[in-house]
């Protein structure tokens, strides 16, 4: 079952997660709920997570899309990926 923003294990990151989803929705026109689902699926809502493939952050973007040092960087990196590939960057 997919993780939801209100799940108890996401609470430590919920403010950052919501901010990222809101900002991506505002810039892309894609619903906030879609971005919340992407974040939950890609990183389980943990902005500090990194995968063995090199992807990192809320959106699990690859280094070529930009820095993921801060949540703001992660949003810009996700926007770069979205601008290049749309939601297909996350298999949507």
C-alpha positions in Angstrom: 0.0 0.0 0.0 1.3 3.5 -0.9 2.4 5.8 1.9 0.3 8.8 2.5 1.3 12.2 3.9 -0.6 11.6 7.1 1.2 8.3 7.9 2.8 8.4 11.3 6.3 7.6 10.0 6.2 10.7 7.7 5.4 13.2 10.5 9.0 14.3 11.1 9.3 15.4 7.5 5.7 16.4 6.9 6.2 20.2 6.8 9.1 19.9 4.3 7.2 17.3 2.3 4.1 19.5 2.0 6.1 22.5 1.1 7.9 20.6 -1.7 4.6 19.2 -3.0 2.9 22.6 -2.9 5.7 24.3 -4.7 5.9 21.6 -7.4 2.1 21.9 -7.9 2.3 25.6 -8.2 5.0 25.6 -10.8 3.9 22.6 -12.9 0.1 22.6 -12.6 0.3 19.0 -11.6 -1.9 18.4 -8.5 -0.3 18.5 -5.1 -1.6 15.0 -4.4 0.4 13.7 -7.3 3.6 15.2 -6.0 2.8 13.8 -2.5 2.4 10.4 -4.0 5.6 10.7 -5.9 7.5 11.7 -2.8 6.0 9.0 -0.7 6.8 6.3 -3.3 10.3 7.6 -4.2 11.7 8.4 -0.7 9.1 7.3 1.8 8.9 11.0 2.7 12.5 11.2 3.8 14.4 14.1 2.2 17.7 12.8 3.4 17.5 9.4 1.7 19.9 8.3 -1.0 19.7 5.1 -3.1 22.6 2.9 -4.2 21.9 4.1 -7.8 22.8 7.6 -6.8 19.3 9.1 -6.7 18.6 11.2 -3.6 16.1 13.4 -1.8 12.3 13.5 -1.7 12.0 13.0 -5.5 15.0 10.6 -5.9 16.5 12.7 -8.7 19.8 11.7 -10.2 22.8 14.0 -9.8 22.6 15.2 -13.4 19.3 17.0 -12.6 21.0 19.2 -9.9 21.9 19.4 -6.3 19.8 17.7 -3.6 21.7 19.3 -0.7 18.6 21.2 0.6 14.9 20.7 0.1 14.9 23.8 -2.1 17.7 22.3 -4.2 15.6 19.1 -4.4 12.6 21.0 -5.7 14.7 22.7 -8.4 16.3 19.3 -9.3 12.8 17.8 -9.6 11.6 20.7 -11.6 14.6 20.2 -14.0 13.6 16.5 -14.4 10.0 17.5 -14.9 10.8 20.1 -17.5 12.9 17.5 -19.4 10.7 14.4 -19.0 7.4 15.4 -17.5 5.9 12.9 -15.0 7.6 10.1 -16.9 10.7 10.9 -14.9 8.8 9.2 -12.1 7.1 6.6 -14.3 3.8 8.4 -14.2 
